[in-house]
Amino acid sequence: MSIHYLHDGGAKADFGNLFSVDGPESADERFDTLAVGKGVRIERIVSTGQASPEGFWYDNPHEEWVVLLSGEAALEFDGEAEPHSMRPGDYVRIPAHCRHRVAWTHAGEATFWLAIHYEEATAEAR
């Protein structure tokens, strides 16, 4: 549920709750885009026991910063022997084209992620 307030310029502030999930339950992970701007997208992901399909790897053309807000999960990175377990508060920056996958998410409780996808910084901006 969002609440919109108008100010003098007519633009609306958009309020919500990261842990409030509207709509029917699904067996699939849920991806909700919260904000989009020039070169950036912020999304909430809700997992309930899902993992990436066997042999599937994310290979994104953009940088990604992800924080685990609640629940538990593990991420695997191509070329690394052990998955990285994540608990609430843990975050990871994933460079563009760094192949990774979700090894597992907690099946007994919802796992909430906040992901920020952004363009790689130019050499001048670093």
C-alpha positions as CSV (number, residue, x, y, z in Angstrom):
1,M,0.0,0.0,0.0
2,S,1.4,3.4,-1.0
3,I,0.3,6.8,0.4
4,H,0.9,9.8,-1.8
5,Y,1.2,13.4,-0.5
6,L,1.3,16.4,-2.8
7,H,3.6,19.4,-2.3
8,D,3.5,22.7,-4.0
9,G,5.1,21.4,-7.2
10,G,2.5,18.6,-7.6
11,A,5.1,15.8,-7.3
12,K,4.1,12.9,-5.1
13,A,6.0,11.3,-2.3
14,D,5.6,7.5,-2.4
15,F,5.5,5.6,0.9
16,G,5.5,1.9,1.5
17,N,6.8,-0.9,3.7
18,L,9.6,-3.2,2.5
19,F,8.1,-6.1,4.5
20,S,4.5,-5.7,3.4
21,V,3.7,-8.1,0.5
22,D,0.4,-7.4,-1.3
23,G,-1.1,-9.8,-3.8
24,P,-1.5,-13.6,-4.0
25,E,1.2,-16.0,-2.8
26,S,3.3,-17.6,-5.4
27,A,5.8,-20.4,-5.7
28,D,8.1,-18.0,-7.5
29,E,10.5,-15.4,-6.1
30,R,8.9,-11.9,-6.1
31,F,10.7,-9.0,-7.7
32,D,9.3,-5.5,-7.1
33,T,10.9,-2.4,-8.6
34,L,10.7,0.3,-6.0
35,A,12.5,3.2,-7.8
36,V,14.1,3.8,-11.2
37,G,16.4,6.7,-12.1
38,K,19.1,7.5,-14.6
39,G,21.4,4.5,-14.5
40,V,19.9,3.0,-11.3
41,R,17.1,0.6,-10.3
42,I,16.2,-0.3,-6.8
43,E,14.3,-3.5,-6.3
44,R,12.9,-5.6,-3.4
45,I,13.2,-9.4,-3.8
46,V,11.1,-11.8,-1.6
47,S,12.3,-15.4,-1.6
48,T,10.5,-18.3,0.1
49,G,12.8,-21.3,-0.3
50,Q,13.8,-20.7,-3.9
51,A,17.2,-21.2,-5.5
52,S,18.6,-20.6,-8.9
53,P,17.9,-23.5,-11.3
54,E,20.8,-26.0,-11.6
55,G,23.4,-24.7,-14.1
56,F,21.9,-21.2,-14.2
57,W,24.1,-18.2,-13.5
58,Y,23.3,-14.5,-13.4
59,D,25.7,-12.5,-15.6
60,N,24.4,-9.0,-15.4
61,P,25.8,-6.1,-17.5
62,H,25.5,-3.7,-14.5
63,E,26.9,-3.5,-11.0
64,E,24.7,-4.7,-8.2
65,W,24.7,-4.0,-4.5
66,V,22.5,-6.4,-2.4
67,V,21.6,-6.4,1.3
68,L,19.8,-9.2,3.0
69,L,17.1,-7.6,5.2
70,S,15.5,-10.7,6.8
71,G,15.7,-14.5,6.5
72,E,18.7,-16.4,5.4
73,A,20.3,-17.3,2.1
74,A,23.5,-18.3,0.3
75,L,25.1,-17.0,-2.9
76,E,27.5,-18.9,-5.1
77,F,30.0,-17.2,-7.3
78,D,31.5,-18.9,-10.4
79,G,35.0,-20.2,-9.6
80,E,34.6,-20.2,-5.9
81,A,34.3,-23.6,-4.1
82,E,32.0,-22.5,-1.2
83,P,28.8,-20.6,-1.1
84,H,28.6,-17.3,0.9
85,S,26.0,-17.6,3.6
86,M,24.0,-14.4,4.3
87,R,22.1,-13.3,7.3
88,P,20.2,-10.1,8.0
89,G,22.4,-7.0,7.6
90,D,24.9,-8.8,5.3
91,Y,25.6,-7.2,1.9
92,V,27.6,-7.8,-1.2
93,R,28.7,-5.7,-4.2
94,I,28.6,-7.7,-7.3
95,P,30.6,-6.3,-10.2
96,A,29.2,-6.4,-13.8
97,H,29.5,-9.8,-15.4
98,C,30.5,-11.5,-12.1
99,R,28.6,-14.8,-12.6
100,H,26.6,-15.7,-9.5
101,R,23.5,-17.7,-8.4
102,V,21.3,-18.1,-5.4
103,A,22.3,-21.4,-3.8
104,W,19.4,-21.5,-1.3
105,T,17.0,-19.3,0.6
106,H,15.3,-20.2,3.9
107,A,12.2,-22.3,3.2
108,G,10.5,-21.7,6.6
109,E,10.4,-17.9,6.5
110,A,10.4,-15.2,3.8
111,T,13.8,-13.8,2.9
112,F,13.7,-10.1,2.0
113,W,16.5,-8.6,-0.2
114,L,17.1,-5.0,-1.3
115,A,19.0,-4.8,-4.6
116,I,20.4,-1.7,-6.2
117,H,21.4,-2.1,-9.8
118,Y,23.6,0.6,-11.3
119,E,25.9,1.5,-14.1
120,E,29.6,0.9,-13.5
121,A,31.3,4.1,-12.5
122,T,33.5,5.8,-15.1
123,A,37.2,6.2,-14.4
124,E,36.6,10.0,-13.9
125,A,34.0,9.3,-11.2
126,R,36.1,6.9,-9.2
